[in-house]
Amino acid sequence: MEARIVIINGSGGSGKSTFVRLCKEILESQTNWNVLELSTVDWVKAVAQFAGWDGSKEEKDRKFLHELKMALEEWDNSPNQKVFDQINTVLNNEMLNKRNWLFFVNIREPKCIGAFIKQNETATGLSCKTMLVENANVAPIISNPADGEVHYYHYDTIISNSSDLENLKKWAHDYLEYVQKII
């Protein structure tokens, strides 16, 4: 069994989930690899909903989620730990099936990307690469640190999603070939 982690980032609407979906379609139709998209903000959203957040994505909501995530990371590292737990649960449950996994983990803040990579060595032992998805046709959100700082990290790969779906599918195919060689 093999498994890899790719931290994926990009402004809202850049096409991150579409890129992951295309990778999933390619890998799962042609290989014994499975793809799973995770996010360090999923746990934050669950805590926020418990506190009364209604799921809105207005600027005040984005700012609130960012600040809550920073507080949770500082307090108990739960946003990262929840993702590590999900990865380890999948790997432990699938060991007998001899399935390979490619985990895409959404993380926005550069500081959090670095922390995740450092903690990942102990938490999962898997190799980890980084990717930024850009889309010149979508105005970046810069009003809060989680969205506004996505370009302030040195990513291993930058994917351009400024064309059409077929071009993004080609990027996905090429990236999958690349990631299998380097990790």
C-alpha positions in Angstrom: 0.0 0.0 0.0 1.2 3.5 -0.8 -0.2 6.8 0.4 0.6 10.4 -0.3 -0.5 13.8 1.0 -0.9 16.9 -1.1 -1.7 20.2 0.7 -3.9 22.1 -1.7 -4.6 25.9 -1.5 -6.0 28.7 -3.6 -8.5 31.5 -3.3 -12.2 30.7 -3.1 -13.5 29.7 -6.5 -10.1 28.9 -7.9 -11.1 25.3 -8.7 -9.4 23.3 -5.9 -12.3 20.9 -5.5 -12.8 20.6 -9.2 -9.1 19.7 -9.6 -9.4 17.1 -6.8 -12.5 15.6 -8.5 -10.7 15.3 -11.8 -7.7 13.6 -10.1 -10.1 11.2 -8.4 -11.8 10.4 -11.7 -8.5 9.8 -13.5 -6.9 7.7 -10.7 -9.9 5.7 -9.7 -10.8 4.7 -13.2 -7.3 3.7 -14.3 -5.5 2.5 -11.1 -6.0 1.1 -7.7 -5.5 4.5 -6.2 -8.2 6.3 -4.2 -8.5 10.0 -3.7 -9.9 11.7 -0.6 -10.2 15.5 -0.1 -9.9 16.7 3.5 -9.8 20.1 5.1 -8.4 21.6 8.4 -11.3 24.0 8.4 -14.0 21.2 8.5 -13.5 20.8 12.3 -13.5 24.6 12.7 -16.8 24.8 10.9 -18.3 22.1 13.1 -17.2 24.1 16.2 -18.5 27.3 14.7 -21.9 25.7 13.9 -22.1 24.5 17.5 -21.5 28.1 18.5 -24.3 29.4 16.3 -22.7 30.1 12.9 -25.2 29.5 10.1 -22.9 28.5 7.4 -22.7 31.9 5.7 -19.6 32.9 3.9 -19.8 36.7 4.1 -16.6 38.5 5.0 -17.4 38.6 8.7 -18.0 34.8 8.6 -14.7 34.2 6.8 -12.9 36.4 9.4 -14.6 34.6 12.3 -13.7 31.1 10.9 -10.0 32.2 10.4 -9.8 33.6 13.9 -11.5 30.5 15.4 -9.1 28.3 13.5 -6.1 30.2 14.8 -7.4 29.9 18.3 -8.1 26.2 18.0 -4.6 25.5 16.6 -3.0 27.4 19.4 -5.1 25.9 22.0 -5.1 22.2 21.1 -4.0 21.8 17.5 -7.4 20.1 16.8 -7.8 21.3 13.1 -4.6 19.4 12.1 -5.2 16.6 14.5 -8.7 15.9 13.1 -7.2 15.6 9.6 -4.4 13.3 10.9 -7.0 11.1 12.6 -9.0 10.9 9.4 -6.0 9.9 7.4 -4.8 7.3 9.9 -8.4 5.9 10.2 -8.6 5.4 6.4 -5.2 3.9 6.2 -5.8 1.5 9.1 -9.2 0.4 7.7 -7.9 -0.1 4.2 -4.7 -1.9 4.9 -6.2 -5.3 4.2 -7.6 -4.1 0.9 -4.2 -3.1 -0.5 -5.6 0.2 -1.7 -3.4 3.2 -2.3 -4.5 6.7 -1.2 -3.9 10.2 -2.4 -5.1 12.7 0.3 -5.6 16.3 -0.7 -5.7 18.5 2.4 -7.1 22.0 2.1 -5.1 24.4 4.2 -5.2 28.2 3.6 -2.7 30.0 5.9 1.0 29.7 5.1 1.9 29.4 8.8 -0.6 26.5 9.1 0.8 24.8 6.1 4.3 24.8 7.6 2.9 23.5 10.9 1.0 20.7 9.3 4.0 19.6 7.3 6.2 19.5 10.4 3.5 17.7 12.5 2.7 15.3 9.7 6.1 13.6 10.0 5.1 12.2 13.4 1.4 12.0 12.9 1.2 9.9 9.7 4.8 9.4 8.5 3.6 10.1 4.9 5.4 12.4 2.5 3.7 15.7 1.9 3.8 18.1 -1.1 2.1 21.5 -1.6 0.1 22.9 -4.4 -1.6 26.2 -5.3 -4.5 26.4 -7.7 -4.8 29.8 -9.4 -7.6 31.1 -11.6 -7.0 34.5 -13.2 -10.8 34.7 -14.0 -11.8 34.8 -10.3 -11.1 37.8 -8.2 -9.1 36.7 -5.2 -10.5 37.3 -1.7 -8.1 39.5 0.2 -10.2 40.8 3.0 -9.1 38.3 5.6 -5.8 36.5 6.3 -7.0 33.0 5.5 -7.9 34.0 1.9 -5.5 37.0 1.5 -2.3 35.1 2.2 -2.6 32.1 -0.1 0.2 33.3 -2.3 2.7 33.8 0.5 4.0 30.3 0.5 6.6 28.6 -1.6 4.5 25.8 -3.2 5.9 22.7 -4.9 3.4 23.0 -7.7 1.2 25.8 -9.1 -1.8 24.8 -11.2 -3.3 27.3 -13.6 -7.1 27.0 -13.9 -7.6 30.0 -16.0 -8.8 28.1 -19.1 -11.5 25.5 -19.5 -12.3 22.1 -17.9 -10.4 20.1 -20.5 -7.3 22.1 -19.8 -7.7 21.6 -16.0 -8.1 17.8 -16.7 -4.8 17.9 -18.6 -3.2 19.6 -15.6 -4.7 16.9 -13.3 -3.3 14.1 -15.5 0.1 15.7 -15.8 0.2 16.3 -12.0 -0.7 12.8 -11.2 2.2 11.5 -13.3 4.5 14.1 -11.6 3.4 13.3 -8.1 3.9 9.5 -8.6 7.5 10.2 -9.6 8.6 12.6 -6.9 7.0 11.2 -3.7 
